[in-house]
Each structure stands twice: as structure tokens, then as C-alpha cells.
């Protein structure tokens, strides 16, 4: 494509860029607006185990399960 063609191009139908609701959805339906970010230091092996267990969705489930035990 030469520079003349680029100059004469019309804007596309609004594709690309940051959009509300775009991107991969969480397996448990939790949205980014519903969460806060935390950080933990783990070994590379532990990171792999964490991801195999389900990552953030698994961690939220474990936390909820532990706090709901006393009810």
C-alpha cells in the first residue's frame, strides 16, 4: 500500500482499540470492576500449580470456602 492510498482511506467501522466489555471473560463471571489486585511471591513451580488449579477463580473459591466454614 503506498502513501496515497493510506491518505485516502476512510475510517473503519470502529474496530480495534480499548472497548468496554472487550477481552477474555473470567471463568467464574467476576469482572475487573468487581475485583482488586493482590500480589504474592511464589516459585515458578508454585505458579504453575496455581494456574493448573484454576488461577484467580480458584483462589477466590478457596477464600470464600474458608470464610463460609463457620456459618
Predicted model as a PDB file, atoms N, CA, C, CB and O in Angstrom, pLDDT in the B-factor column:
MODEL        1                                                                  
ATOM      1  N   UNK A   1       0.858  -1.168   0.000  1.00 57.00           N  
ATOM      2  CA  UNK A   1       0.000   0.000   0.000  1.00 57.00           C  
ATOM      3  C   UNK A   1       0.906   1.233   0.000  1.00 57.00           C  
ATOM      4  CB  UNK A   1      -0.977  -0.003   1.233  1.00 57.00           C  
ATOM      5  O   UNK A   1       1.804   1.343   0.835  1.00 57.00           O  
ATOM      6  N   UNK A   2       0.674   2.157  -0.930  1.00 61.00           N  
ATOM      7  CA  UNK A   2       1.518   3.348  -0.983  1.00 61.00           C  
ATOM      8  C   UNK A   2       0.924   4.458  -0.125  1.00 61.00           C  
ATOM      9  CB  UNK A   2       1.689   3.827  -2.436  1.00 61.00           C  
ATOM     10  O   UNK A   2      -0.183   4.321   0.396  1.00 61.00           O  
ATOM     11  N   UNK A   3       1.665   5.566   0.021  1.00 60.00           N  
ATOM     12  CA  UNK A   3       1.231   6.643   0.915  1.00 60.00           C  
ATOM     13  C   UNK A   3      -0.044   7.327   0.430  1.00 60.00           C  
ATOM     14  CB  UNK A   3       2.335   7.673   1.056  1.00 60.00           C  
ATOM     15  O   UNK A   3      -0.816   7.814   1.255  1.00 60.00           O  
ATOM     16  N   UNK A   4      -0.290   7.380  -0.873  1.00 59.00           N  
ATOM     17  CA  UNK A   4      -1.505   7.996  -1.388  1.00 59.00           C  
ATOM     18  C   UNK A   4      -2.730   7.192  -0.957  1.00 59.00           C  
ATOM     19  CB  UNK A   4      -1.447   8.107  -2.924  1.00 59.00           C  
ATOM     20  O   UNK A   4      -3.746   7.759  -0.556  1.00 59.00           O  
ATOM     21  N   UNK A   5      -2.624   5.885  -1.041  1.00 61.00           N  
ATOM     22  CA  UNK A   5      -3.732   5.028  -0.649  1.00 61.00           C  
ATOM     23  C   UNK A   5      -4.042   5.200   0.834  1.00 61.00           C  
ATOM     24  CB  UNK A   5      -3.414   3.560  -0.962  1.00 61.00           C  
ATOM     25  O   UNK A   5      -5.210   5.262   1.218  1.00 61.00           O  
ATOM     26  N   UNK A   6      -3.012   5.277   1.666  1.00 63.00           N  
ATOM     27  CA  UNK A   6      -3.212   5.444   3.100  1.00 63.00           C  
ATOM     28  C   UNK A   6      -3.933   6.751   3.406  1.00 63.00           C  
ATOM     29  CB  UNK A   6      -1.874   5.399   3.832  1.00 63.00           C  
ATOM     30  O   UNK A   6      -4.801   6.787   4.278  1.00 63.00           O  
ATOM     31  N   UNK A   7      -3.589   7.815   2.705  1.00 68.00           N  
ATOM     32  CA  UNK A   7      -4.202   9.119   2.950  1.00 68.00           C  
ATOM     33  C   UNK A   7      -5.670   9.132   2.560  1.00 68.00           C  
ATOM     34  CB  UNK A   7      -3.457  10.203   2.190  1.00 68.00           C  
ATOM     35  O   UNK A   7      -6.475   9.815   3.193  1.00 68.00           O  
ATOM     36  N   UNK A   8      -6.024   8.383   1.523  1.00 71.00           N  
ATOM     37  CA  UNK A   8      -7.392   8.386   1.016  1.00 71.00           C  
ATOM     38  C   UNK A   8      -8.302   7.371   1.710  1.00 71.00           C  
ATOM     39  CB  UNK A   8      -7.378   8.114  -0.457  1.00 71.00           C  
ATOM     40  O   UNK A   8      -9.495   7.304   1.413  1.00 71.00           O  
ATOM     41  N   UNK A   9      -7.752   6.592   2.623  1.00 69.00           N  
ATOM     42  CA  UNK A   9      -8.573   5.581   3.283  1.00 69.00           C  
ATOM     43  C   UNK A   9      -9.599   6.227   4.196  1.00 69.00           C  
ATOM     44  CB  UNK A   9      -7.698   4.614   4.078  1.00 69.00           C  
ATOM     45  O   UNK A   9      -9.320   7.213   4.878  1.00 69.00           O  
ATOM     46  N   UNK A  10     -10.771   5.660   4.193  1.00 66.00           N  
ATOM     47  CA  UNK A  10     -11.821   6.139   5.083  1.00 66.00           C  
ATOM     48  C   UNK A  10     -11.689   5.416   6.416  1.00 66.00           C  
ATOM     49  CB  UNK A  10     -13.237   5.917   4.463  1.00 66.00           C  
ATOM     50  O   UNK A  10     -11.183   4.295   6.471  1.00 66.00           O  
ATOM     51  N   UNK A  11     -12.138   6.051   7.481  1.00 65.00           N  
ATOM     52  CA  UNK A  11     -12.069   5.375   8.787  1.00 65.00           C  
ATOM     53  C   UNK A  11     -12.855   4.072   8.753  1.00 65.00           C  
ATOM     54  CB  UNK A  11     -12.610   6.292   9.910  1.00 65.00           C  
ATOM     55  O   UNK A  11     -13.895   3.975   8.101  1.00 65.00           O  
ATOM     56  N   UNK A  12     -12.349   3.090   9.453  1.00 63.00           N  
ATOM     57  CA  UNK A  12     -13.005   1.786   9.507  1.00 63.00           C  
ATOM     58  C   UNK A  12     -14.264   1.834  10.357  1.00 63.00           C  
ATOM     59  CB  UNK A  12     -12.050   0.735  10.053  1.00 63.00           C  
ATOM     60  O   UNK A  12     -14.653   2.887  10.860  1.00 63.00           O  
ATOM     61  N   UNK A  13     -14.884   0.692  10.504  1.00 65.00           N  
ATOM     62  CA  UNK A  13     -16.146   0.620  11.243  1.00 65.00           C  
ATOM     63  C   UNK A  13     -15.971   0.609  12.763  1.00 65.00           C  
ATOM     64  CB  UNK A  13     -16.899  -0.608  10.826  1.00 65.00           C  
ATOM     65  O   UNK A  13     -16.821   0.072  13.473  1.00 65.00           O  
ATOM     66  N   UNK A  14     -14.898   1.185  13.265  1.00 64.00           N  
ATOM     67  CA  UNK A  14     -14.700   1.268  14.702  1.00 64.00           C  
ATOM     68  C   UNK A  14     -14.067   0.037  15.314  1.00 64.00           C  
ATOM     69  CB  UNK A  14     -15.990   1.523  15.360  1.00 64.00           C  
ATOM     70  O   UNK A  14     -14.293  -0.255  16.488  1.00 64.00           O  
ATOM     71  N   UNK A  15     -13.303  -0.668  14.565  1.00 67.00           N  
ATOM     72  CA  UNK A  15     -12.644  -1.865  15.094  1.00 67.00           C  
ATOM     73  C   UNK A  15     -11.359  -1.484  15.808  1.00 67.00           C  
ATOM     74  CB  UNK A  15     -12.348  -2.872  13.965  1.00 67.00           C  
ATOM     75  O   UNK A  15     -10.734  -0.469  15.500  1.00 67.00           O  
ATOM     76  N   UNK A  16     -10.983  -2.306  16.754  1.00 67.00           N  
ATOM     77  CA  UNK A  16      -9.722  -2.118  17.456  1.00 67.00           C  
ATOM     78  C   UNK A  16      -9.841  -1.130  18.598  1.00 67.00           C  
ATOM     79  CB  UNK A  16      -8.663  -1.657  16.498  1.00 67.00           C  
ATOM     80  O   UNK A  16     -10.873  -0.486  18.787  1.00 67.00           O  
ATOM     81  N   UNK A  17      -8.780  -1.028  19.343  1.00 72.00           N  
ATOM     82  CA  UNK A  17      -8.779  -0.107  20.463  1.00 72.00           C  
ATOM     83  C   UNK A  17      -9.412  -0.690  21.704  1.00 72.00           C  
ATOM     84  CB  UNK A  17      -9.485   1.146  20.088  1.00 72.00           C  
ATOM     85  O   UNK A  17      -9.911  -1.816  21.692  1.00 72.00           O  
ATOM     86  N   UNK A  18      -9.391   0.074  22.767  1.00 78.00           N  
ATOM     87  CA  UNK A  18      -9.938  -0.350  24.053  1.00 78.00           C  
ATOM     88  C   UNK A  18     -11.446  -0.124  24.059  1.00 78.00           C  
ATOM     89  CB  UNK A  18      -9.262   0.415  25.225  1.00 78.00           C  
ATOM     90  O   UNK A  18     -11.924   0.978  23.789  1.00 78.00           O  
ATOM     91  N   UNK A  19     -12.185  -1.186  24.373  1.00 77.00           N  
ATOM     92  CA  UNK A  19     -13.638  -1.082  24.407  1.00 77.00           C  
ATOM     93  C   UNK A  19     -14.181  -1.724  25.676  1.00 77.00           C  
ATOM     94  CB  UNK A  19     -14.259  -1.740  23.163  1.00 77.00           C  
ATOM     95  O   UNK A  19     -13.647  -2.724  26.155  1.00 77.00           O  
ATOM     96  N   UNK A  20     -15.233  -1.148  26.209  1.00 76.00           N  
ATOM     97  CA  UNK A  20     -15.909  -1.697  27.386  1.00 76.00           C  
ATOM     98  C   UNK A  20     -16.395  -3.104  27.072  1.00 76.00           C  
ATOM     99  CB  UNK A  20     -17.097  -0.790  27.826  1.00 76.00           C  
ATOM    100  O   UNK A  20     -17.023  -3.332  26.038  1.00 76.00           O  
ATOM    101  N   UNK A  21     -16.108  -4.039  27.955  1.00 73.00           N  
ATOM    102  CA  UNK A  21     -16.582  -5.414  27.781  1.00 73.00           C  
ATOM    103  C   UNK A  21     -15.755  -6.262  26.837  1.00 73.00           C  
ATOM    104  CB  UNK A  21     -17.967  -5.392  27.296  1.00 73.00           C  
ATOM    105  O   UNK A  21     -16.093  -7.422  26.603  1.00 73.00           O  
ATOM    106  N   UNK A  22     -14.682  -5.715  26.290  1.00 76.00           N  
ATOM    107  CA  UNK A  22     -13.855  -6.477  25.358  1.00 76.00           C  
ATOM    108  C   UNK A  22     -12.895  -7.377  26.126  1.00 76.00           C  
ATOM    109  CB  UNK A  22     -13.075  -5.531  24.420  1.00 76.00           C  
ATOM    110  O   UNK A  22     -12.586  -7.118  27.289  1.00 76.00           O  
ATOM    111  N   UNK A  23     -12.436  -8.411  25.486  1.00 77.00           N  
ATOM    112  CA  UNK A  23     -11.421  -9.272  26.078  1.00 77.00           C  
ATOM    113  C   UNK A  23     -11.994 -10.554  26.640  1.00 77.00           C  
ATOM    114  CB  UNK A  23     -10.694  -8.538  27.155  1.00 77.00           C  
ATOM    115  O   UNK A  23     -13.200 -10.796  26.617  1.00 77.00           O  
ATOM    116  N   UNK A  24     -11.081 -11.366  27.146  1.00 77.00           N  
ATOM    117  CA  UNK A  24     -11.452 -12.666  27.683  1.00 77.00           C  
ATOM    118  C   UNK A  24     -12.262 -12.495  28.964  1.00 77.00           C  
ATOM    119  CB  UNK A  24     -10.201 -13.520  27.945  1.00 77.00           C  
ATOM    120  O   UNK A  24     -11.957 -11.631  29.786  1.00 77.00           O  
ATOM    121  N   UNK A  25     -13.277 -13.308  29.130  1.00 76.00           N  
ATOM    122  CA  UNK A  25     -14.128 -13.267  30.310  1.00 76.00           C  
ATOM    123  C   UNK A  25     -13.592 -14.228  31.366  1.00 76.00           C  
ATOM    124  CB  UNK A  25     -15.588 -13.618  29.945  1.00 76.00           C  
ATOM    125  O   UNK A  25     -13.006 -15.259  31.036  1.00 76.00           O  
ATOM    126  N   UNK A  26     -13.792 -13.890  32.617  1.00 74.00           N  
ATOM    127  CA  UNK A  26     -13.375 -14.727  33.727  1.00 74.00           C  
ATOM    128  C   UNK A  26     -14.239 -15.990  33.773  1.00 74.00           C  
ATOM    129  CB  UNK A  26     -13.465 -13.949  35.061  1.00 74.00           C  
ATOM    130  O   UNK A  26     -15.441 -15.920  33.520  1.00 74.00           O  
ATOM    131  N   UNK A  27     -13.643 -17.139  34.090  1.00 72.00           N  
ATOM    132  CA  UNK A  27     -14.422 -18.378  34.142  1.00 72.00           C  
ATOM    133  C   UNK A  27     -15.568 -18.331  35.160  1.00 72.00           C  
ATOM    134  CB  UNK A  27     -13.509 -19.535  34.469  1.00 72.00           C  
ATOM    135  O   UNK A  27     -16.584 -19.002  34.978  1.00 72.00           O  
ATOM    136  N   UNK A  28     -15.411 -17.546  36.222  1.00 75.00           N  
ATOM    137  CA  UNK A  28     -16.456 -17.501  37.247  1.00 75.00           C  
ATOM    138  C   UNK A  28     -17.350 -16.270  37.132  1.00 75.00           C  
ATOM    139  CB  UNK A  28     -15.827 -17.537  38.617  1.00 75.00           C  
ATOM    140  O   UNK A  28     -18.156 -16.008  38.024  1.00 75.00           O  
ATOM    141  N   UNK A  29     -17.215 -15.509  36.037  1.00 79.00           N  
ATOM    142  CA  UNK A  29     -18.096 -14.374  35.791  1.00 79.00           C  
ATOM    143  C   UNK A  29     -17.751 -13.094  36.526  1.00 79.00           C  
ATOM    144  CB  UNK A  29     -19.455 -14.749  36.139  1.00 79.00           C  
ATOM    145  O   UNK A  29     -18.472 -12.105  36.398  1.00 79.00           O  
ATOM    146  N   UNK A  30     -16.674 -13.083  37.289  1.00 79.00           N  
ATOM    147  CA  UNK A  30     -16.260 -11.887  38.020  1.00 79.00           C  
ATOM    148  C   UNK A  30     -15.617 -10.921  37.025  1.00 79.00           C  
ATOM    149  CB  UNK A  30     -15.268 -12.243  39.189  1.00 79.00           C  
ATOM    150  O   UNK A  30     -14.756 -11.320  36.242  1.00 79.00           O  
ATOM    151  N   UNK A  31     -16.033  -9.649  37.055  1.00 79.00           N  
ATOM    152  CA  UNK A  31     -15.465  -8.663  36.139  1.00 79.00           C  
ATOM    153  C   UNK A  31     -14.328  -7.905  36.802  1.00 79.00           C  
ATOM    154  CB  UNK A  31     -16.542  -7.687  35.662  1.00 79.00           C  
ATOM    155  O   UNK A  31     -14.172  -7.946  38.023  1.00 79.00           O  
ATOM    156  N   UNK A  32     -13.551  -7.227  36.010  1.00 77.00           N  
ATOM    157  CA  UNK A  32     -12.436  -6.447  36.514  1.00 77.00           C  
ATOM    158  C   UNK A  32     -12.901  -5.384  37.506  1.00 77.00           C  
ATOM    159  CB  UNK A  32     -11.690  -5.797  35.363  1.00 77.00           C  
ATOM    160  O   UNK A  32     -12.213  -5.105  38.488  1.00 77.00           O  
ATOM    161  N   UNK A  33     -14.060  -4.794  37.254  1.00 82.00           N  
ATOM    162  CA  UNK A  33     -14.598  -3.762  38.141  1.00 82.00           C  
ATOM    163  C   UNK A  33     -14.989  -4.333  39.500  1.00 82.00           C  
ATOM    164  CB  UNK A  33     -15.806  -3.090  37.495  1.00 82.00           C  
ATOM    165  O   UNK A  33     -15.084  -3.589  40.477  1.00 82.00           O  
ATOM    166  N   UNK A  34     -15.218  -5.645  39.577  1.00 83.00           N  
ATOM    167  CA  UNK A  34     -15.623  -6.292  40.824  1.00 83.00           C  
ATOM    168  C   UNK A  34     -14.439  -6.740  41.675  1.00 83.00           C  
ATOM    169  CB  UNK A  34     -16.498  -7.478  40.521  1.00 83.00           C  
ATOM    170  O   UNK A  34     -14.639  -7.305  42.750  1.00 83.00           O  
ATOM    171  N   UNK A  35     -13.227  -6.504  41.223  1.00 86.00           N  
ATOM    172  CA  UNK A  35     -12.064  -7.072  41.887  1.00 86.00           C  
ATOM    173  C   UNK A  35     -11.011  -6.020  42.239  1.00 86.00           C  
ATOM    174  CB  UNK A  35     -11.448  -8.132  41.013  1.00 86.00           C  
ATOM    175  O   UNK A  35     -11.040  -4.891  41.749  1.00 86.00           O  
ATOM    176  N   UNK A  36     -10.088  -6.428  43.099  1.00 91.00           N  
ATOM    177  CA  UNK A  36      -8.876  -5.654  43.383  1.00 91.00           C  
ATOM    178  C   UNK A  36      -7.701  -6.588  43.138  1.00 91.00           C  
ATOM    179  CB  UNK A  36      -8.867  -5.078  44.866  1.00 91.00           C  
ATOM    180  O   UNK A  36      -7.844  -7.807  43.223  1.00 91.00           O  
ATOM    181  N   UNK A  37      -6.557  -6.026  42.839  1.00 92.00           N  
ATOM    182  CA  UNK A  37      -5.388  -6.837  42.533  1.00 92.00           C  
ATOM    183  C   UNK A  37      -4.541  -7.022  43.780  1.00 92.00           C  
ATOM    184  CB  UNK A  37      -4.560  -6.196  41.410  1.00 92.00           C  
ATOM    185  O   UNK A  37      -4.329  -6.080  44.543  1.00 92.00           O  
ATOM    186  N   UNK A  38      -4.054  -8.252  43.984  1.00 94.00           N  
ATOM    187  CA  UNK A  38      -3.117  -8.542  45.054  1.00 94.00           C  
ATOM    188  C   UNK A  38      -1.890  -9.194  44.432  1.00 94.00           C  
ATOM    189  CB  UNK A  38      -3.760  -9.459  46.148  1.00 94.00           C  
ATOM    190  O   UNK A  38      -1.931  -9.631  43.282  1.00 94.00           O  
ATOM    191  N   UNK A  39      -0.809  -9.259  45.181  1.00 95.00           N  
ATOM    192  CA  UNK A  39       0.411  -9.880  44.668  1.00 95.00           C  
ATOM    193  C   UNK A  39       0.972 -10.831  45.712  1.00 95.00           C  
ATOM    194  CB  UNK A  39       1.462  -8.808  44.286  1.00 95.00           C  
ATOM    195  O   UNK A  39       0.878 -10.578  46.913  1.00 95.00           O  
ATOM    196  N   UNK A  40       1.552 -11.916  45.248  1.00 95.00           N  
ATOM    197  CA  UNK A  40       2.193 -12.886  46.138  1.00 95.00           C  
ATOM    198  C   UNK A  40       3.459 -13.384  45.465  1.00 95.00           C  
ATOM    199  CB  UNK A  40       1.234 -14.075  46.479  1.00 95.00           C  
ATOM    200  O   UNK A  40       3.496 -13.546  44.245  1.00 95.00           O  
ATOM    201  N   UNK A  41       4.477 -13.624  46.241  1.00 98.00           N  
ATOM    202  CA  UNK A  41       5.718 -14.173  45.704  1.00 98.00           C  
ATOM    203  C   UNK A  41       5.694 -15.688  45.846  1.00 98.00           C  
ATOM    204  CB  UNK A  41       6.956 -13.571  46.425  1.00 98.00           C  
ATOM    205  O   UNK A  41       5.534 -16.215  46.947  1.00 98.00           O  
ATOM    206  N   UNK A  42       5.854 -16.382  44.726  1.00 97.00           N  
ATOM    207  CA  UNK A  42       5.867 -17.839  44.702  1.00 97.00           C  
ATOM    208  C   UNK A  42       6.989 -18.305  43.779  1.00 97.00           C  
ATOM    209  CB  UNK A  42       4.490 -18.406  44.237  1.00 97.00           C  
ATOM    210  O   UNK A  42       7.530 -17.526  42.994  1.00 97.00           O  
ATOM    211  N   UNK A  43       7.323 -19.572  43.886  1.00 98.00           N  
ATOM    212  CA  UNK A  43       8.338 -20.137  43.000  1.00 98.00           C  
ATOM    213  C   UNK A  43       7.699 -20.391  41.632  1.00 98.00           C  
ATOM    214  CB  UNK A  43       8.940 -21.459  43.595  1.00 98.00           C  
ATOM    215  O   UNK A  43       6.474 -20.423  41.521  1.00 98.00           O  
ATOM    216  N   UNK A  44       8.512 -20.569  40.600  1.00 98.00           N  
ATOM    217  CA  UNK A  44       7.949 -20.903  39.283  1.00 98.00           C  
ATOM    218  C   UNK A  44       7.100 -22.179  39.319  1.00 98.00           C  
ATOM    219  CB  UNK A  44       9.075 -21.067  38.263  1.00 98.00           C  
ATOM    220  O   UNK A  44       6.083 -22.259  38.631  1.00 98.00           O  
ATOM    221  N   UNK A  45       7.507 -23.176  40.112  1.00 98.00           N  
ATOM    222  CA  UNK A  45       6.718 -24.405  40.246  1.00 98.00           C  
ATOM    223  C   UNK A  45       5.356 -24.116  40.865  1.00 98.00           C  
ATOM    224  CB  UNK A  45       7.472 -25.438  41.095  1.00 98.00           C  
ATOM    225  O   UNK A  45       4.338 -24.637  40.410  1.00 98.00           O  
ATOM    226  N   UNK A  46       5.341 -23.283  41.906  1.00 98.00           N  
ATOM    227  CA  UNK A  46       4.083 -22.937  42.569  1.00 98.00           C  
ATOM    228  C   UNK A  46       3.166 -22.155  41.635  1.00 98.00           C  
ATOM    229  CB  UNK A  46       4.354 -22.124  43.839  1.00 98.00           C  
ATOM    230  O   UNK A  46       1.947 -22.325  41.668  1.00 98.00           O  
ATOM    231  N   UNK A  47       3.749 -21.306  40.812  1.00 98.00           N  
ATOM    232  CA  UNK A  47       2.934 -20.549  39.850  1.00 98.00           C  
ATOM    233  C   UNK A  47       2.240 -21.507  38.892  1.00 98.00           C  
ATOM    234  CB  UNK A  47       3.807 -19.536  39.061  1.00 98.00           C  
ATOM    235  O   UNK A  47       1.056 -21.353  38.592  1.00 98.00           O  
ATOM    236  N   UNK A  48       2.985 -22.490  38.417  1.00 98.00           N  
ATOM    237  CA  UNK A  48       2.400 -23.484  37.520  1.00 98.00           C  
ATOM    238  C   UNK A  48       1.268 -24.254  38.182  1.00 98.00           C  
ATOM    239  CB  UNK A  48       3.467 -24.451  37.046  1.00 98.00           C  
ATOM    240  O   UNK A  48       0.233 -24.504  37.563  1.00 98.00           O  
ATOM    241  N   UNK A  49       1.466 -24.627  39.441  1.00 98.00           N  
ATOM    242  CA  UNK A  49       0.421 -25.341  40.187  1.00 98.00           C  
ATOM    243  C   UNK A  49      -0.806 -24.456  40.361  1.00 98.00           C  
ATOM    244  CB  UNK A  49       0.947 -25.798  41.566  1.00 98.00           C  
ATOM    245  O   UNK A  49      -1.937 -24.910  40.188  1.00 98.00           O  
ATOM    246  N   UNK A  50      -0.578 -23.194  40.702  1.00 97.00           N  
ATOM    247  CA  UNK A  50      -1.664 -22.233  40.878  1.00 97.00           C  
ATOM    248  C   UNK A  50      -2.498 -22.126  39.602  1.00 97.00           C  
ATOM    249  CB  UNK A  50      -1.104 -20.851  41.269  1.00 97.00           C  
ATOM    250  O   UNK A  50      -3.728 -22.140  39.655  1.00 97.00           O  
ATOM    251  N   UNK A  51      -1.830 -22.020  38.470  1.00 97.00           N  
ATOM    252  CA  UNK A  51      -2.542 -21.913  37.199  1.00 97.00           C  
ATOM    253  C   UNK A  51      -3.307 -23.200  36.868  1.00 97.00           C  
ATOM    254  CB  UNK A  51      -1.560 -21.585  36.075  1.00 97.00           C  
ATOM    255  O   UNK A  51      -4.424 -23.145  36.354  1.00 97.00           O  
ATOM    256  N   UNK A  52      -2.700 -24.365  37.165  1.00 98.00           N  
ATOM    257  CA  UNK A  52      -3.382 -25.636  36.910  1.00 98.00           C  
ATOM    258  C   UNK A  52      -4.616 -25.792  37.791  1.00 98.00           C  
ATOM    259  CB  UNK A  52      -2.427 -26.808  37.142  1.00 98.00           C  
ATOM    260  O   UNK A  52      -5.603 -26.404  37.384  1.00 98.00           O  
ATOM    261  N   UNK A  53      -4.556 -25.238  38.990  1.00 97.00           N  
ATOM    262  CA  UNK A  53      -5.692 -25.319  39.911  1.00 97.00           C  
ATOM    263  C   UNK A  53      -6.832 -24.395  39.508  1.00 97.00           C  
ATOM    264  CB  UNK A  53      -5.243 -24.985  41.317  1.00 97.00           C  
ATOM    265  O   UNK A  53      -7.962 -24.571  39.965  1.00 97.00           O  
ATOM    266  N   UNK A  54      -6.552 -23.422  38.666  1.00 94.00           N  
ATOM    267  CA  UNK A  54      -7.619 -22.530  38.205  1.00 94.00           C  
ATOM    268  C   UNK A  54      -7.313 -21.057  38.359  1.00 94.00           C  
ATOM    269  CB  UNK A  54      -8.866 -22.833  38.934  1.00 94.00           C  
ATOM    270  O   UNK A  54      -8.156 -20.215  38.052  1.00 94.00           O  
ATOM    271  N   UNK A  55      -6.116 -20.731  38.831  1.00 94.00           N  
ATOM    272  CA  UNK A  55      -5.717 -19.328  38.917  1.00 94.00           C  
ATOM    273  C   UNK A  55      -6.576 -18.520  39.868  1.00 94.00           C  
ATOM    274  CB  UNK A  55      -5.763 -18.703  37.561  1.00 94.00           C  
ATOM    275  O   UNK A  55      -6.913 -18.984  40.957  1.00 94.00           O  
ATOM    276  N   UNK A  56      -6.928 -17.316  39.460  1.00 91.00           N  
ATOM    277  CA  UNK A  56      -7.666 -16.386  40.308  1.00 91.00           C  
ATOM    278  C   UNK A  56      -9.044 -16.913  40.702  1.00 91.00           C  
ATOM    279  CB  UNK A  56      -7.814 -15.062  39.603  1.00 91.00           C  
ATOM    280  O   UNK A  56      -9.482 -16.720  41.836  1.00 91.00           O  
ATOM    281  N   UNK A  57      -9.727 -17.574  39.772  1.00 90.00           N  
ATOM    282  CA  UNK A  57     -11.052 -18.119  40.089  1.00 90.00           C  
ATOM    283  C   UNK A  57     -10.939 -19.147  41.208  1.00 90.00           C  
ATOM    284  CB  UNK A  57     -11.700 -18.756  38.834  1.00 90.00           C  
ATOM    285  O   UNK A  57     -11.778 -19.170  42.109  1.00 90.00           O  
ATOM    286  N   UNK A  58      -9.923 -19.993  41.164  1.00 94.00           N  
ATOM    287  CA  UNK A  58      -9.702 -20.991  42.210  1.00 94.00           C  
ATOM    288  C   UNK A  58      -9.394 -20.320  43.543  1.00 94.00           C  
ATOM    289  CB  UNK A  58      -8.560 -21.937  41.819  1.00 94.00           C  
ATOM    290  O   UNK A  58      -9.919 -20.728  44.579  1.00 94.00           O  
ATOM    291  N   UNK A  59      -8.552 -19.303  43.523  1.00 95.00           N  
ATOM    292  CA  UNK A  59      -8.195 -18.605  44.759  1.00 95.00           C  
ATOM    293  C   UNK A  59      -9.428 -17.959  45.397  1.00 95.00           C  
ATOM    294  CB  UNK A  59      -7.120 -17.536  44.480  1.00 95.00           C  
ATOM    295  O   UNK A  59      -9.613 -18.047  46.610  1.00 95.00           O  
ATOM    296  N   UNK A  60     -10.267 -17.314  44.590  1.00 91.00           N  
ATOM    297  CA  UNK A  60     -11.490 -16.716  45.133  1.00 91.00           C  
ATOM    298  C   UNK A  60     -12.389 -17.783  45.749  1.00 91.00           C  
ATOM    299  CB  UNK A  60     -12.250 -15.955  44.034  1.00 91.00           C  
ATOM    300  O   UNK A  60     -12.986 -17.561  46.802  1.00 91.00           O  
ATOM    301  N   UNK A  61     -12.488 -18.941  45.095  1.00 93.00           N  
ATOM    302  CA  UNK A  61     -13.295 -20.038  45.602  1.00 93.00           C  
ATOM    303  C   UNK A  61     -12.759 -20.530  46.949  1.00 93.00           C  
ATOM    304  CB  UNK A  61     -13.329 -21.187  44.588  1.00 93.00           C  
ATOM    305  O   UNK A  61     -13.534 -20.750  47.880  1.00 93.00           O  
ATOM    306  N   UNK A  62     -11.445 -20.702  47.056  1.00 95.00           N  
ATOM    307  CA  UNK A  62     -10.814 -21.159  48.308  1.00 95.00           C  
ATOM    308  C   UNK A  62     -11.072 -20.154  49.424  1.00 95.00           C  
ATOM    309  CB  UNK A  62      -9.287 -21.363  48.114  1.00 95.00           C  
ATOM    310  O   UNK A  62     -11.441 -20.544  50.532  1.00 95.00           O  
ATOM    311  N   UNK A  63     -10.885 -18.884  49.150  1.00 94.00           N  
ATOM    312  CA  UNK A  63     -11.101 -17.854  50.176  1.00 94.00           C  
ATOM    313  C   UNK A  63     -12.557 -17.883  50.638  1.00 94.00           C  
ATOM    314  CB  UNK A  63     -10.732 -16.442  49.632  1.00 94.00           C  
ATOM    315  O   UNK A  63     -12.823 -17.861  51.839  1.00 94.00           O  
ATOM    316  N   UNK A  64     -13.486 -17.931  49.711  1.00 93.00           N  
ATOM    317  CA  UNK A  64     -14.908 -17.975  50.071  1.00 93.00           C  
ATOM    318  C   UNK A  64     -15.225 -19.239  50.872  1.00 93.00           C  
ATOM    319  CB  UNK A  64     -15.789 -17.912  48.803  1.00 93.00           C  
ATOM    320  O   UNK A  64     -15.946 -19.174  51.868  1.00 93.00           O  
ATOM    321  N   UNK A  65     -14.704 -20.363  50.454  1.00 95.00           N  
ATOM    322  CA  UNK A  65     -14.949 -21.637  51.152  1.00 95.00           C  
ATOM    323  C   UNK A  65     -14.453 -21.581  52.586  1.00 95.00           C  
ATOM    324  CB  UNK A  65     -14.269 -22.797  50.413  1.00 95.00           C  
ATOM    325  O   UNK A  65     -15.147 -22.018  53.504  1.00 95.00           O  
ATOM    326  N   UNK A  66     -13.253 -21.045  52.783  1.00 94.00           N  
ATOM    327  CA  UNK A  66     -12.674 -20.983  54.129  1.00 94.00           C  
ATOM    328  C   UNK A  66     -13.461 -20.045  55.041  1.00 94.00           C  
ATOM    329  CB  UNK A  66     -11.217 -20.529  54.056  1.00 94.00           C  
ATOM    330  O   UNK A  66     -13.631 -20.340  56.224  1.00 94.00           O  
ATOM    331  N   UNK A  67     -13.933 -18.947  54.524  1.00 92.00           N  
ATOM    332  CA  UNK A  67     -14.680 -17.995  55.350  1.00 92.00           C  
ATOM    333  C   UNK A  67     -16.116 -18.437  55.590  1.00 92.00           C  
ATOM    334  CB  UNK A  67     -14.675 -16.629  54.699  1.00 92.00           C  
ATOM    335  O   UNK A  67     -16.744 -17.994  56.552  1.00 92.00           O  
ATOM    336  N   UNK A  68     -16.649 -19.307  54.729  1.00 91.00           N  
ATOM    337  CA  UNK A  68     -18.014 -19.780  54.897  1.00 91.00           C  
ATOM    338  C   UNK A  68     -18.094 -21.021  55.800  1.00 91.00           C  
ATOM    339  CB  UNK A  68     -18.618 -20.090  53.540  1.00 91.00           C  
ATOM    340  O   UNK A  68     -19.195 -21.478  56.107  1.00 91.00           O  
ATOM    341  N   UNK A  69     -16.950 -21.573  56.232  1.00 85.00           N  
ATOM    342  CA  UNK A  69     -16.935 -22.777  57.066  1.00 85.00           C  
ATOM    343  C   UNK A  69     -17.659 -22.561  58.388  1.00 85.00           C  
ATOM    344  CB  UNK A  69     -15.501 -23.213  57.331  1.00 85.00           C  
ATOM    345  O   UNK A  69     -18.359 -23.455  58.863  1.00 85.00           O  
ATOM    346  N   UNK A  70     -17.500 -21.395  58.982  1.00 73.00           N  
ATOM    347  CA  UNK A  70     -18.068 -21.147  60.300  1.00 73.00           C  
ATOM    348  C   UNK A  70     -19.547 -20.824  60.296  1.00 73.00           C  
ATOM    349  CB  UNK A  70     -17.342 -20.044  60.945  1.00 73.00           C  
ATOM    350  O   UNK A  70     -20.137 -20.662  61.365  1.00 73.00           O  
ATOM    351  N   UNK A  71     -20.155 -20.728  59.150  1.00 72.00           N  
ATOM    352  CA  UNK A  71     -21.576 -20.342  59.081  1.00 72.00           C  
ATOM    353  C   UNK A  71     -22.489 -21.504  59.359  1.00 72.00           C  
ATOM    354  CB  UNK A  71     -21.906 -19.762  57.725  1.00 72.00           C  
ATOM    355  O   UNK A  71     -23.710 -21.348  59.341  1.00 72.00           O  
TER     356      UNK A  71                                                      
ENDMDL                                                                          
END                                                                             
